[in-house]
Amino acid sequence: MIFFWDPLTQQPHDTDVKALLRIAVVWNIPVACNRASADFMISSPLMSGVYQRHQPDYEDYTGRLLEDVTV
């Protein structure tokens, strides 16, 4: 994902930007937020070949039992 945004100005949709970046990190999606990282990503040899992306398994995390904590 290539997503250019201006980090020096306050964004009215800042929570949406953070949510988008969080989802990309959780699902192991490469992210370029500036020209240098986009150039590296596009010119990578992995772009022209088959790449097997590791998809995280969150079943243990989502299926965990939570303790009842009373304050």
N, CA and C of each residue as an Amber inpcrd file, in Angstrom:
protein
   213
   0.8510000  -1.1490000   0.0000000   0.0000000   0.0000000   0.0000000
   0.9090000   1.2270000   0.0000000   0.6390000   2.1460000  -0.8750000
   1.3400000   3.4240000  -0.8960000   0.3350000   4.4810000  -0.4860000
   0.6470000   5.1680000   0.6070000  -0.2860000   6.1320000   1.1800000
   0.4860000   7.3780000   1.5870000   0.3880000   8.4150000   0.7770000
   1.0740000   9.6730000   1.0740000   0.1490000  10.5890000   1.8630000
   0.6710000  11.1530000   2.9420000  -0.0750000  12.0940000   3.7570000
   0.9120000  13.0940000   4.3250000   0.4010000  14.2060000   4.7670000
   1.2630000  15.2700000   5.2770000   1.3340000  15.1720000   6.7980000
   2.4620000  14.6890000   7.3380000   2.5680000  14.5290000   8.7840000
   2.7730000  15.8480000   9.5290000   3.0040000  16.9430000   8.8120000
   3.2760000  18.2240000   9.4490000   2.0220000  19.0570000   9.6860000
   0.9000000  18.6070000   9.1520000  -0.3520000  19.3350000   9.3800000
  -1.3610000  18.4000000  10.0380000  -2.2160000  18.9840000  10.8500000
  -3.2420000  18.1970000  11.5100000  -4.2780000  17.7700000  10.4800000
  -4.6400000  16.5090000  10.5220000  -5.6040000  15.9640000   9.5730000
  -6.9610000  15.8290000  10.2520000  -8.0350000  16.2770000   9.5890000
  -9.3640000  16.1080000  10.1960000  -9.7560000  14.6360000  10.2850000
  -9.1300000  13.8070000   9.4750000  -9.4300000  12.3730000   9.4630000
  -8.2660000  11.5740000  10.0710000  -7.6110000  12.1400000  11.0750000
  -6.4500000  11.5130000  11.6920000  -6.7570000  10.1240000  12.2370000
  -7.9200000   9.9390000  12.8340000  -8.2650000   8.6160000  13.3640000
  -8.4180000   7.5960000  12.2420000  -8.9050000   8.0330000  11.0760000
  -9.0210000   7.1210000   9.9310000  -7.6480000   6.7100000   9.4150000
  -6.7220000   7.6660000   9.3800000  -5.3530000   7.3740000   8.9350000
  -4.7120000   6.3650000   9.8680000  -4.8550000   6.5820000  11.1680000
  -4.2820000   5.6560000  12.1460000  -4.9160000   4.2770000  12.0310000
  -6.2120000   4.2080000  11.8020000  -6.8920000   2.9220000  11.6500000
  -6.3980000   2.1830000  10.4150000  -6.2170000   2.9070000   9.3210000
  -5.7130000   2.2960000   8.0900000  -4.3170000   1.7220000   8.2960000
  -3.4370000   2.4870000   8.9220000  -2.0790000   2.0190000   9.1820000
  -2.0770000   0.8540000  10.1650000  -2.9480000   0.8910000  11.1540000
  -3.0410000  -0.2090000  12.1230000  -3.4670000  -1.5020000  11.4320000
  -4.4490000  -1.4260000  10.5510000  -4.9010000  -2.6230000   9.8250000
  -3.7900000  -3.1800000   8.9540000  -3.0320000  -2.2990000   8.2980000
  -1.9190000  -2.7540000   7.4630000  -0.8720000  -3.4800000   8.2910000
  -0.5840000  -2.9750000   9.4750000   0.4040000  -3.6290000  10.3420000
  -0.1210000  -4.9730000  10.8410000  -1.3870000  -5.0150000  11.2560000
  -1.9610000  -6.2420000  11.7930000  -1.9560000  -7.3520000  10.7460000
  -2.2630000  -7.0180000   9.4960000  -2.3580000  -8.0400000   8.4550000
  -1.0980000  -8.1510000   7.6040000   0.0090000  -7.5640000   8.0760000
   1.3160000  -7.7530000   7.4520000   1.3400000  -7.2530000   6.0020000
   0.8140000  -6.0620000   5.7840000   0.7780000  -5.4490000   4.4590000
   1.8700000  -4.3850000   4.3870000   2.7580000  -4.4600000   3.3920000
   3.8040000  -3.4440000   3.2740000   3.1930000  -2.0650000   3.0300000
   3.7490000  -1.0600000   3.7170000   3.2230000   0.2950000   3.6290000
   4.3560000   1.2630000   3.3000000   4.1170000   2.1220000   2.3360000
   5.0490000   3.2030000   2.0150000   4.3220000   4.5160000   2.2630000
   4.9010000   5.3390000   3.1310000   4.2720000   6.6230000   3.4710000
   5.0690000   7.8110000   2.9550000   6.1540000   7.5450000   2.2380000
   6.9130000   8.6360000   1.6400000   7.5660000   8.1350000   0.3510000
   8.1390000   9.0520000  -0.4130000   8.6700000   8.6980000  -1.7280000
   9.8100000   7.6880000  -1.6430000  10.6870000   7.8340000  -0.6510000
  11.8240000   6.9170000  -0.5360000  11.3580000   5.4830000  -0.2920000
  10.4310000   5.3030000   0.6530000   9.9700000   3.9410000   0.9290000
   9.1570000   3.3890000  -0.2490000   8.4100000   4.2410000  -0.9540000
   7.6770000   3.7830000  -2.1400000   8.6370000   3.3510000  -3.2370000
   9.7230000   4.1190000  -3.4510000  10.7340000   3.7330000  -4.4510000
  11.3590000   2.3840000  -4.1040000  11.7140000   2.1840000  -2.8360000
  12.2900000   0.9040000  -2.4150000  11.3030000  -0.2350000  -2.6310000
  10.0580000  -0.0050000  -2.2800000   9.0620000  -1.0560000  -2.3990000
   8.8050000  -1.4190000  -3.8650000   8.6580000  -0.4080000  -4.7150000
   8.3590000  -0.6610000  -6.1250000   9.5460000  -1.2800000  -6.8560000
  10.7630000  -0.8750000  -6.5000000  11.9380000  -1.4010000  -7.1990000
  12.4560000  -2.6990000  -6.5890000  11.8070000  -3.2070000  -5.5690000
  12.2380000  -4.4480000  -4.9330000  12.1100000  -5.6230000  -5.9010000
  13.0780000  -6.5470000  -5.8800000  12.9550000  -7.7450000  -6.7190000
  11.7280000  -8.5860000  -6.3570000  11.2090000  -8.4090000  -5.1780000
  10.0160000  -9.1570000  -4.7740000   8.7720000  -8.7250000  -5.5480000
   8.8100000  -7.5180000  -6.1660000   7.6580000  -7.0460000  -6.9410000
   7.4930000  -7.7990000  -8.2560000   8.5770000  -8.3520000  -8.7910000
   8.4860000  -9.0220000 -10.0990000   8.3670000 -10.5360000  -9.9820000
   8.4650000 -11.0620000  -8.8040000   8.3620000 -12.5060000  -8.6330000
   7.1900000 -12.8710000  -7.7490000   7.1000000 -14.1470000  -7.4720000
   6.0530000 -14.6400000  -6.5900000   6.5150000 -14.4220000  -5.1560000
   5.6580000 -13.8350000  -4.3730000   5.9770000 -13.5750000  -2.9720000
   4.9070000 -14.2120000  -2.1060000   5.3270000 -15.0500000  -1.1940000
   4.3880000 -15.7080000  -0.2960000   4.2940000 -14.8850000   0.9860000
   3.2320000 -14.1050000   1.0990000   3.0360000 -13.2500000   2.2720000
   2.5770000 -14.0900000   3.4540000   3.1920000 -13.8590000   4.6010000
   2.7850000 -14.5390000   5.8250000   1.5560000 -13.8330000   6.3930000
   0.4870000 -14.5850000   6.5180000  -0.7300000 -14.0290000   7.1040000
  -0.8010000 -14.4690000   8.5570000  -0.7740000 -13.5270000   9.4850000
  -0.7760000 -13.8790000  10.8970000  -2.0430000 -14.6290000  11.3080000
  -1.8850000 -15.4960000  12.2980000  -3.0140000 -16.2360000  12.8440000
  -3.3040000 -15.6940000  14.2410000  -4.4400000 -15.0440000  14.3880000
  -4.8020000 -14.4310000  15.6560000  -5.8120000 -15.2720000  16.4330000
  -5.9540000 -16.5450000  16.0720000  -6.9540000 -17.3860000  16.7300000
  -6.6830000 -17.5310000  18.2320000  -5.4170000 -17.7230000  18.6130000
  -5.0930000 -17.8320000  20.0400000  -5.4530000 -16.5420000  20.7730000
  -5.2030000 -15.4150000  20.1330000  -5.4790000 -14.1220000  20.7630000
  -6.9790000 -13.8790000  20.8960000  -7.7210000 -14.1230000  19.8090000
  -9.1540000 -13.8470000  19.8440000  -9.9300000 -14.8820000  20.6480000
  -9.3660000 -16.0780000  20.8130000 -10.0680000 -17.1260000  21.5320000
  -9.6560000 -17.2490000  22.9860000  -8.8540000 -16.3220000  23.4790000
  -8.3590000 -16.4220000  24.8540000  -9.4760000 -16.1510000  25.8570000
  -9.3260000 -16.7120000  27.0310000 -10.2780000 -16.4870000  28.1090000
  -9.7900000 -15.2910000  28.9190000 -10.6710000 -14.3850000  29.1820000
 -10.3240000 -13.2020000  29.9670000 -10.7370000 -13.4290000  31.4210000
  -9.8470000 -13.0320000  32.3060000 -10.1400000 -13.1640000  33.7230000
 -11.1080000 -12.0700000  34.1590000 -11.9520000 -12.4210000  35.0990000
 -12.8760000 -11.4240000  35.6500000 -12.1280000 -10.6650000  36.7390000
 -11.8210000  -9.4090000  36.4510000 -11.0810000  -8.5870000  37.4030000
 -12.0500000  -7.5830000  38.0080000 -12.2200000  -7.6550000  39.3110000
 -13.1140000  -6.7290000  40.0060000 -12.2710000  -5.7850000  40.8480000
 -12.5660000  -4.5230000  40.7290000 -11.7990000  -3.5120000  41.4830000
 -12.5590000  -3.0800000  42.6990000
